[in-house]
Every structure is written in C-alpha cells, then in structure tokens.
C-alpha cells in the first residue's frame, strides 16, 4: 500500500458523501516505529460527508486481523479487530486534535489518515492478549513454569517471624 493514498485533499471533495476504501497490509504497519502491531490485513472504509464548506463528518470502519505479541510466550498471534469511529474535521489556522474534532490547516486542506487509522486500531487491541489455551509456545511456557517454581520455592524457604507463625496456624 502506498501511504500517499491516505492523504486526502478535503478541499477537492464535492458536497455530500464521498466513500473511500483501503486495505492496510504489512507495509503499512512496518512504516511505524511502534512495535505494538507487527503486521496484519485490515480493510478500511471511510465515509466523508461534506456538511458545510469547511466542515466534514467522517465515519471510519476498520475490520480485519493484526499480528501482535502474545503476553505469555511472546510469539506472534492474530487478533481480530473491528473499529467504528466518528470524527469531525474543520479547517482552521493551525492543525490540532481534540476529542473527535480535528482542525486541518486551511491553506492546503489535506488530511493524512495514516496515523489516525493506526491509532484507532491500537486502541481496539485488548489490554491482555494471549493465545487460545494450548496454542502458546510450549518451550517458552515450560521455561516460565520452571522459573515460576524457582521463585515460589524461594518464597517458601524464608523463615517466618515467630509472632506471625501462630497466626498462620489459625489460617489452616
């Protein structure tokens, strides 16, 4: 995918609805320095409605899969994504973003969707992302269990303060 396709000249759009479609692939995701998303295949539909001469209402729909790291074994895993977002764009002296209102410099009138599409995808990724049960890398899982048991053994080897020992008896 050519990232230049995601730069839209809003001034050139006619009144009413303009529909755009893009497919985000591994080249798109590789263009970002952030490593949250390693790759993917996501279809994007953008509906831009020119409400006034300088005001646009935008509906973004992204659906597909992204490749991210599993929190347990660190191997790549597919995560399905579906984003529906509403944005408003207007022209102004300086470019800025506040909530869902984006101000685009009125001199050139070009809005670059590259970053906002990525940002919306990343915000849709669950906080905890792990493989389905049994799909994690078995070598890594074994190492984790090995080191977890070593840590647990170290905790139980500590001597207990005699004042607390009697309380532990009550707990049993």
Backbone as CSV, one residue per row, in Angstrom:
resi,resn,N_x,N_y,N_z,CA_x,CA_y,CA_z,C_x,C_y,C_z
1,UNK,0.837,-1.180,0.000,0.000,0.000,0.000,0.877,1.237,0.000
2,UNK,0.495,2.193,-0.776,1.203,3.471,-0.841,0.570,4.424,0.176
3,UNK,1.360,4.869,1.137,0.841,5.738,2.200,0.336,7.074,1.672
4,UNK,0.781,7.472,0.494,0.302,8.736,-0.082,-1.196,8.673,-0.396
5,UNK,-1.723,7.451,-0.587,-3.158,7.298,-0.854,-4.009,7.714,0.340
6,UNK,-3.416,7.699,1.531,-4.156,8.046,2.744,-4.180,9.547,3.024
7,UNK,-3.537,10.330,2.173,-3.580,11.794,2.294,-4.696,12.297,1.386
8,UNK,-5.744,12.824,1.999,-6.944,13.221,1.269,-7.045,14.742,1.230
9,UNK,-7.219,15.268,0.033,-7.416,16.708,-0.142,-8.892,17.006,0.088
10,UNK,-9.212,17.481,1.269,-10.604,17.743,1.636,-11.208,18.882,0.821
11,UNK,-10.388,19.843,0.426,-10.902,20.969,-0.359,-11.411,20.517,-1.726
12,UNK,-10.858,19.429,-2.244,-11.240,18.948,-3.567,-12.512,18.097,-3.551
13,UNK,-12.993,17.723,-2.357,-14.183,16.874,-2.272,-15.438,17.675,-2.596
14,UNK,-16.361,17.006,-3.281,-17.642,17.634,-3.617,-18.566,17.599,-2.400
15,UNK,-19.632,18.398,-2.441,-20.636,18.366,-1.376,-21.261,16.979,-1.327
16,UNK,-21.694,16.587,-0.140,-22.331,15.285,0.012,-21.332,14.224,0.444
17,UNK,-21.653,12.968,0.108,-20.908,11.807,0.592,-19.816,11.377,-0.385
18,UNK,-18.637,11.119,0.163,-17.530,10.532,-0.590,-17.115,9.264,0.136
19,UNK,-17.082,8.130,-0.592,-16.704,6.850,0.012,-15.298,6.471,-0.442
20,UNK,-14.474,6.080,0.533,-13.112,5.638,0.246,-12.895,4.267,0.875
21,UNK,-12.092,3.428,0.219,-11.749,2.109,0.759,-10.256,1.877,0.616
22,UNK,-9.681,1.269,1.647,-8.256,0.957,1.651,-8.052,-0.411,2.286
23,UNK,-6.969,-1.063,1.916,-6.549,-2.293,2.579,-5.178,-2.047,3.192
24,UNK,-5.117,-2.111,4.514,-3.862,-1.913,5.235,-3.155,-3.261,5.335
25,UNK,-1.898,-3.305,4.903,-1.145,-4.555,4.913,0.140,-4.403,5.720
26,UNK,1.023,-5.403,5.611,2.263,-5.392,6.392,3.131,-4.168,6.107
27,UNK,3.120,-3.675,4.863,3.926,-2.488,4.539,3.422,-1.278,5.312
28,UNK,2.119,-1.163,5.439,1.540,-0.059,6.209,2.028,-0.125,7.659
29,UNK,1.905,-1.298,8.284,2.276,-1.435,9.696,3.781,-1.293,9.907
30,UNK,4.584,-1.675,8.919,6.045,-1.551,9.025,6.497,-0.094,8.994
31,UNK,5.650,0.800,8.518,6.034,2.213,8.421,6.038,2.923,9.776
32,UNK,5.553,2.258,10.819,5.519,2.850,12.155,6.659,2.309,12.998
33,UNK,7.257,3.176,13.800,8.345,2.757,14.676,7.824,1.971,15.872
34,UNK,6.576,2.165,16.231,5.985,1.450,17.362,5.904,-0.033,17.024
35,UNK,6.091,-0.875,18.045,6.105,-2.308,17.785,4.885,-3.037,18.353
36,UNK,3.821,-2.310,18.664,2.622,-2.970,19.177,2.021,-3.899,18.131
37,UNK,2.009,-3.438,16.885,1.429,-4.223,15.794,2.555,-4.594,14.840
38,UNK,2.733,-5.898,14.623,3.817,-6.386,13.767,3.411,-6.482,12.303
39,UNK,2.134,-6.546,12.052,1.639,-6.684,10.684,0.143,-6.871,10.720
40,UNK,-0.416,-7.246,9.576,-1.839,-7.501,9.551,-2.453,-7.258,8.200
41,UNK,-3.750,-7.478,8.161,-4.546,-7.251,6.960,-5.888,-6.684,7.431
42,UNK,-6.073,-5.400,7.203,-7.265,-4.710,7.699,-7.902,-3.933,6.557
43,UNK,-9.204,-4.137,6.377,-9.948,-3.380,5.366,-10.546,-2.142,6.034
44,UNK,-10.402,-1.000,5.369,-10.877,0.272,5.921,-11.871,0.907,4.957
45,UNK,-13.020,1.297,5.483,-13.996,2.095,4.735,-14.113,3.441,5.434
46,UNK,-13.976,4.507,4.658,-14.108,5.860,5.200,-15.202,6.576,4.424
47,UNK,-16.222,7.026,5.135,-17.299,7.818,4.535,-17.123,9.265,4.979
48,UNK,-16.857,10.139,4.013,-16.665,11.557,4.309,-17.861,12.326,3.770
49,UNK,-18.574,12.990,4.655,-19.711,13.811,4.254,-19.339,15.276,4.444
50,UNK,-19.389,16.009,3.350,-19.113,17.449,3.440,-20.412,18.118,3.874
51,UNK,-20.462,18.555,5.124,-21.661,19.153,5.694,-21.754,20.624,5.307
52,UNK,-20.635,21.334,5.435,-20.540,22.744,5.047,-19.265,22.907,4.233
53,UNK,-19.021,24.113,3.804,-17.812,24.399,3.023,-16.543,24.003,3.780
54,UNK,-16.564,24.201,5.112,-15.358,23.947,5.904,-15.571,22.928,7.026
55,UNK,-16.594,22.061,6.905,-16.882,21.088,7.956,-17.213,19.736,7.338
56,UNK,-16.558,18.682,7.866,-16.729,17.334,7.335,-17.076,16.381,8.469
57,UNK,-18.032,15.500,8.213,-18.395,14.447,9.150,-17.852,13.138,8.574
58,UNK,-17.096,12.404,9.384,-16.396,11.224,8.873,-16.742,9.996,9.705
59,UNK,-17.064,8.916,9.011,-17.289,7.616,9.639,-16.170,6.695,9.180
60,UNK,-15.469,6.100,10.144,-14.372,5.182,9.840,-14.775,3.795,10.316
61,UNK,-14.614,2.796,9.434,-14.875,1.410,9.808,-13.665,0.581,9.395
62,UNK,-13.007,-0.022,10.386,-11.838,-0.864,10.133,-12.159,-2.276,10.613
63,UNK,-11.875,-3.263,9.755,-12.148,-4.650,10.131,-11.082,-5.548,9.529
64,UNK,-10.562,-6.456,10.357,-9.551,-7.390,9.876,-8.785,-8.010,11.024
65,UNK,-7.552,-8.400,10.738,-6.680,-9.025,11.729,-5.350,-8.300,11.782
66,UNK,-4.819,-8.173,12.999,-3.480,-7.625,13.172,-2.621,-8.672,13.878
67,UNK,-1.324,-8.598,13.643,-0.379,-9.518,14.268,0.280,-8.785,15.432
68,UNK,0.125,-9.355,16.629,0.685,-8.761,17.843,1.422,-9.845,18.628
69,UNK,2.098,-9.470,19.698,2.827,-10.424,20.540,1.918,-10.960,21.634
70,UNK,2.032,-12.256,21.880,1.321,-12.879,22.997,1.993,-12.431,24.294
71,UNK,1.209,-12.062,25.285,1.754,-11.599,26.558,2.455,-12.710,27.344
72,UNK,2.132,-13.963,27.053,2.723,-15.071,27.804,3.998,-15.580,27.138
73,UNK,3.897,-15.995,25.868,5.049,-16.636,25.217,5.810,-15.710,24.269
74,UNK,5.293,-14.518,24.012,5.907,-13.505,23.142,5.924,-13.872,21.662
75,UNK,5.313,-15.003,21.283,5.197,-15.347,19.865,4.132,-14.480,19.211
76,UNK,4.174,-14.413,17.899,3.162,-13.649,17.163,1.817,-14.350,17.246
77,UNK,0.768,-13.547,17.272,-0.594,-14.090,17.265,-1.500,-13.142,16.498
78,UNK,-2.552,-13.691,15.926,-3.534,-12.874,15.211,-4.596,-12.393,16.181
79,UNK,-4.949,-11.135,16.049,-6.010,-10.539,16.863,-7.013,-9.904,15.916
80,UNK,-8.264,-10.339,16.003,-9.270,-9.719,15.136,-9.615,-8.336,15.682
81,UNK,-9.877,-7.432,14.755,-10.123,-6.027,15.087,-11.360,-5.562,14.333
82,UNK,-12.198,-4.802,15.017,-13.289,-4.108,14.335,-13.491,-2.767,15.030
83,UNK,-13.299,-1.704,14.267,-13.381,-0.348,14.800,-14.437,0.423,14.023
84,UNK,-15.313,1.098,14.745,-16.253,2.044,14.140,-16.092,3.343,14.912
85,UNK,-15.746,4.397,14.199,-15.462,5.667,14.870,-16.012,6.824,14.055
86,UNK,-16.482,7.839,14.758,-16.967,9.059,14.114,-15.986,10.187,14.413
87,UNK,-15.633,10.946,13.384,-14.743,12.097,13.533,-15.358,13.295,12.832
88,UNK,-15.053,14.465,13.311,-15.437,15.699,12.633,-14.166,16.455,12.293
89,UNK,-14.125,17.001,11.084,-12.966,17.774,10.642,-13.437,19.143,10.181
90,UNK,-12.677,20.151,10.573,-12.950,21.508,10.125,-11.626,22.160,9.732
91,UNK,-11.702,23.261,9.025,-10.496,23.990,8.636,-10.205,25.076,9.663
92,UNK,-8.922,25.366,9.852,-8.510,26.416,10.776,-7.094,26.864,10.481
93,UNK,-6.594,27.777,11.312,-5.239,28.306,11.121,-4.160,27.282,11.452
94,UNK,-4.378,26.510,12.519,-3.379,25.540,12.968,-4.006,24.158,13.044
95,UNK,-3.215,23.152,12.728,-3.671,21.773,12.827,-3.703,21.360,14.292
96,UNK,-4.815,20.733,14.714,-4.917,20.241,16.090,-5.953,19.131,16.155
97,UNK,-5.907,18.375,17.259,-6.871,17.304,17.505,-7.375,17.430,18.933
98,UNK,-8.686,17.468,19.086,-9.301,17.477,20.401,-10.524,16.582,20.341
99,UNK,-10.512,15.521,21.168,-11.581,14.532,21.164,-11.846,14.067,19.741
100,UNK,-13.046,14.277,19.240,-13.341,13.815,17.883,-13.371,14.964,16.878
101,UNK,-12.939,16.156,17.284,-12.854,17.285,16.351,-11.400,17.506,15.967
102,UNK,-11.159,17.442,14.675,-9.809,17.634,14.147,-9.807,18.907,13.318
103,UNK,-8.825,19.759,13.567,-8.688,21.000,12.803,-7.535,20.813,11.819
104,UNK,-7.833,21.026,10.535,-6.847,20.876,9.468,-6.482,22.261,8.959
105,UNK,-5.205,22.471,8.696,-4.724,23.748,8.170,-5.474,24.082,6.884
106,UNK,-6.125,25.238,6.860,-6.963,25.596,5.708,-6.165,26.027,4.482
107,UNK,-4.857,26.207,4.618,-4.056,26.599,3.455,-3.957,25.473,2.436
108,UNK,-3.688,24.243,2.926,-3.590,23.143,1.965,-4.812,22.224,1.986
109,UNK,-5.504,22.110,3.101,-6.733,21.319,3.174,-6.527,19.824,3.073
110,UNK,-5.304,19.359,3.278,-5.024,17.926,3.162,-4.997,17.302,4.552
111,UNK,-5.727,16.189,4.691,-5.715,15.443,5.947,-5.099,14.079,5.692
112,UNK,-4.113,13.723,6.520,-3.423,12.440,6.406,-4.054,11.452,7.388
113,UNK,-4.712,10.427,6.853,-5.378,9.421,7.679,-4.416,8.363,8.213
114,UNK,-3.157,8.392,7.807,-2.204,7.332,8.155,-2.143,7.078,9.658
115,UNK,-1.886,8.118,10.444,-1.707,7.927,11.880,-3.021,7.653,12.593
116,UNK,-4.078,8.329,12.238,-5.353,8.164,12.952,-5.901,6.745,12.778
117,UNK,-5.720,6.153,11.597,-6.172,4.775,11.379,-5.386,3.812,12.263
118,UNK,-4.082,4.023,12.353,-3.239,3.186,13.209,-3.638,3.357,14.677
119,UNK,-3.825,4.584,15.087,-4.187,4.883,16.471,-5.512,4.212,16.854
120,UNK,-6.494,4.270,15.972,-7.786,3.639,16.244,-7.644,2.124,16.370
121,UNK,-6.805,1.516,15.528,-6.573,0.071,15.610,-5.923,-0.315,16.936
122,UNK,-4.888,0.409,17.305,-4.158,0.090,18.534,-5.066,0.236,19.754
123,UNK,-5.926,1.228,19.746,-6.844,1.420,20.869,-7.878,0.303,20.973
124,UNK,-8.098,-0.430,19.881,-9.066,-1.524,19.897,-8.449,-2.852,20.345
125,UNK,-7.135,-2.915,20.432,-6.473,-4.152,20.867,-6.716,-4.323,22.364
126,UNK,-7.151,-5.524,22.787,-7.377,-5.742,24.220,-6.094,-5.520,25.025
127,UNK,-6.256,-5.120,26.273,-5.093,-4.879,27.132,-4.290,-6.166,27.303
128,UNK,-4.977,-7.252,27.541,-4.315,-8.555,27.693,-4.557,-9.349,26.419
129,UNK,-3.483,-9.728,25.747,-3.637,-10.531,24.537,-2.783,-11.785,24.642
130,UNK,-3.475,-12.922,24.668,-2.815,-14.222,24.796,-3.416,-15.194,23.793
131,UNK,-2.599,-16.197,23.438,-3.079,-17.255,22.559,-4.241,-17.998,23.229
132,UNK,-5.020,-18.697,22.417,-6.044,-19.579,22.968,-5.333,-20.680,23.766
133,UNK,-6.035,-21.282,24.703,-5.430,-22.294,25.572,-4.772,-23.395,24.734
134,UNK,-3.518,-23.673,25.046,-2.780,-24.729,24.361,-2.033,-24.283,23.113
135,UNK,-2.173,-23.027,22.706,-1.511,-22.560,21.486,-0.225,-21.776,21.747
136,UNK,0.102,-21.511,23.007,1.345,-20.802,23.318,2.549,-21.689,23.011
137,UNK,3.676,-21.066,22.774,4.926,-21.768,22.503,5.262,-22.663,23.701
138,UNK,5.265,-24.007,23.513,5.471,-24.909,24.649,6.845,-24.757,25.313
139,UNK,7.871,-24.418,24.538,9.209,-24.229,25.105,9.204,-23.035,26.063
140,UNK,8.585,-21.947,25.644,8.532,-20.750,26.482,7.672,-20.991,27.723
141,UNK,6.557,-21.680,27.561,5.682,-21.973,28.700,6.430,-22.821,29.724
142,UNK,7.209,-23.799,29.241,7.982,-24.651,30.151,9.006,-23.814,30.925
143,UNK,9.692,-22.905,30.221,10.668,-22.026,30.887,9.982,-21.158,31.945
144,UNK,8.822,-20.613,31.595,8.089,-19.777,32.552,7.709,-20.573,33.799
145,UNK,7.228,-21.800,33.591,6.851,-22.642,34.727,8.066,-22.979,35.582
146,UNK,9.191,-23.236,34.909,10.431,-23.562,35.618,10.863,-22.400,36.512
147,UNK,10.891,-21.206,35.945,11.319,-20.043,36.723,10.274,-19.629,37.750
148,UNK,9.016,-19.863,37.464,7.966,-19.550,38.443,8.100,-20.447,39.660
149,UNK,8.395,-21.741,39.443,8.531,-22.654,40.579,9.776,-22.328,41.389
150,UNK,10.856,-21.886,40.726,12.064,-21.470,41.444,11.743,-20.280,42.336
151,UNK,11.002,-19.318,41.806,10.620,-18.138,42.595,9.718,-18.526,43.750
152,UNK,8.782,-19.434,43.497,7.876,-19.867,44.559,8.632,-20.607,45.655
153,UNK,9.634,-21.428,45.266,10.435,-22.144,46.256,11.210,-21.169,47.130
154,UNK,11.742,-20.125,46.537,12.499,-19.132,47.300,11.607,-18.441,48.323
155,UNK,10.358,-18.204,47.954,9.435,-17.534,48.872,9.126,-18.417,50.076
156,UNK,8.980,-19.729,49.850,8.616,-20.620,50.946,9.802,-20.935,51.848
157,UNK,11.030,-20.745,51.348,12.219,-21.022,52.145,12.474,-19.962,53.213
158,UNK,11.882,-18.822,53.089,12.128,-17.759,54.059,11.616,-18.180,55.434
159,UNK,12.371,-17.821,56.429,11.923,-18.130,57.785,10.814,-17.150,58.174
160,UNK,9.879,-17.655,58.943,8.724,-16.854,59.334,8.954,-16.307,60.739
161,UNK,8.635,-15.063,60.892,8.724,-14.403,62.193,7.821,-15.167,63.169
162,UNK,8.351,-15.549,64.323,7.562,-16.334,65.284,6.245,-15.669,65.692
163,UNK,6.206,-14.364,65.664,4.961,-13.676,66.029,3.857,-13.974,65.018
164,UNK,4.237,-14.181,63.767,3.250,-14.442,62.724,2.950,-15.932,62.593
165,UNK,3.843,-16.757,63.085,3.680,-18.201,62.943,2.381,-18.682,63.582
166,UNK,2.043,-18.154,64.737,0.806,-18.567,65.407,-0.424,-18.142,64.602
167,UNK,-0.336,-17.012,63.903,-1.451,-16.588,63.057,-1.632,-17.526,61.865
168,UNK,-0.521,-18.023,61.327,-0.609,-18.961,60.210,-1.313,-20.249,60.627
169,UNK,-1.116,-20.670,61.873,-1.794,-21.866,62.373,-3.305,-21.655,62.392
170,UNK,-3.741,-20.451,62.740,-5.175,-20.143,62.754,-5.766,-20.187,61.346
171,UNK,-4.967,-19.784,60.369,-5.422,-19.743,58.982,-5.709,-21.144,58.455
172,UNK,-4.916,-22.127,58.922,-5.075,-23.505,58.456,-6.312,-24.083,59.068
